[in-house]
């Protein structure tokens, strides 16, 4: 258990473990048997116990003076625990354990979509026009003004180079330096098919002004490749886990949590403090829980009467929770003061591969160069975009490209002088996405057969490293975007409702975290009086599970109740299984009305005699006991 601030947790433990004493009302421990309370919730001394020199039972001369006590059944249910806390009080109560409480899972789609759209438009929106010149101007936005390359301008920055990729359309595509550069020149010069932009538009099945890879496909690629591969996210990357510590600390924890881990370069770049005021200054958490702890009267044979708490949980599914929460009930749990539309400030990062990733082209075997054939790909084409680390930019681009064009089938002849033989022919498929470009007499050096997404990835890589103001060496086009006020994608009321099922699934953990080892306050009793599952009172001999954590399982060498001072097996009267007591781990016995003398051995091996006086009633809630130690 992690260390916590003490004030609230201690008060909570007192209120739950000893509810009446610490939360008001009569203390069940200060009763006619002379035992009292010290008001701290710790072990209480026994004072004023009556004694007698008149032993009872066999071997009377072998036992010393008796001490007399009263054991009661404390049947009164504890009052519900009620918490009404502000942000600071919640932080104090949970302390370091707040990181162990999953609060919500935020869908990453909206956050990634807003992030990508903000980045795409960081250099203006003129790129959306049907114009060969996208007219980028990064000085138009606050984000764009942060881009600085080697010449201290945005034109030479890797961030701008990435924007050129994200905003590339058939209308403004620049493919100089790629395998389709010759075809672009030929088509535009001869007007084949209405020009290269039109051929690309028709071949890919997109508008002339639509990005080669649009935001939805890139979101999926980032979820699968960047988020899902991060140890703090996992799964399919569709959700981002937020725990109670994250929320209480305004998501500042995400800088480290989603930063570099092991080989993963991280989702968020180091050196920037992520921030989001999800929980406002008006935040309140109200929670009500029933206590399943029951105070039991017991006897420490060498000391006297003492007390211990045990769990009586009749509500599933766990049946072992000290506190019974119902986070789904709005009358028993609610949070208010959550920001209406939470946003986040963060520095988003993407890293590229150290070398150029070539397309697998010109070979029929390359049709097998697909992510579902991972083992084959890594063996045959270790330089493939499907073989490198998934979180790298090239792998993200090719994943987004395949998502967009995985079902693309197309075939068209672009005639010159009314014949296809003098023009060009483009076919995509079969298989879907496999592209062939045929040009008259192979003029323009058309690309070899390859998948569309590999062709796009090649175009993207060249564009990434050739911004207008100077080339960027391979491996150095890593990008970081410092973004402010990006919508998280969930409203305050949605947060307040979404936390309910997450907290309910962790109700047992929350109970344990709040109370810790409640048993550490239990007295070192050797036996206690309690009801079984059938409602019948029994004497229970203690086990290590009743005592503080760390108590040795073999603390008692000879547990149980016996009818002879020899405490031998042949006179043992207790049993692990008895009636419908609902317990199979404790030695226990049911007392008959009248007086019964039994013998016990404590954890030191000392033998004691105990005479029990049970009233002749159907439900003995109070019994007397006289204890004497063997001389």
Secondary structure by P-SEA (a helix, b strand, c coil): ccccccaaaaaaaaaaccccccccccccccccccccccccccbbbbcbbbbbccccccccccccbbbbbcccccccccccbbbbbcaaaaaaaacccccccccccccaaaaaaaaaaaaaaccccccccccccccccccccccccccccccccccccaaaaaaaaaaccccccccccccaaaaaaaaaaacccccaaaaaaaaaccccccccccaaaaaaaaaaccccccccccccccbbbbcaaaaaaccccccccccccccccccccccbbbbbccccccbbbbbbbbbcbbbbbbbcccccccbbbbbbccccccccccccccccccccccccccccbbbbbbbbbcccccbbbbccccccccccccccaaaaaaacccccccccccccaaaaaaaaaaaacccccccccccccccccccccccccccccbbbbbcccccccccccccaaaaaaaaaaaaaaccccccccccccbbbbbcccccccccaaaaaaaaaaaaaaaaaaaaaaaccccccccccccbbbbbccccbbbbbccccccccccccccccccccccccccccccccccccccccccccccbbbbbcccbbbbbbccccbbbbbbbbbbcccccccbbbbbbbbcc
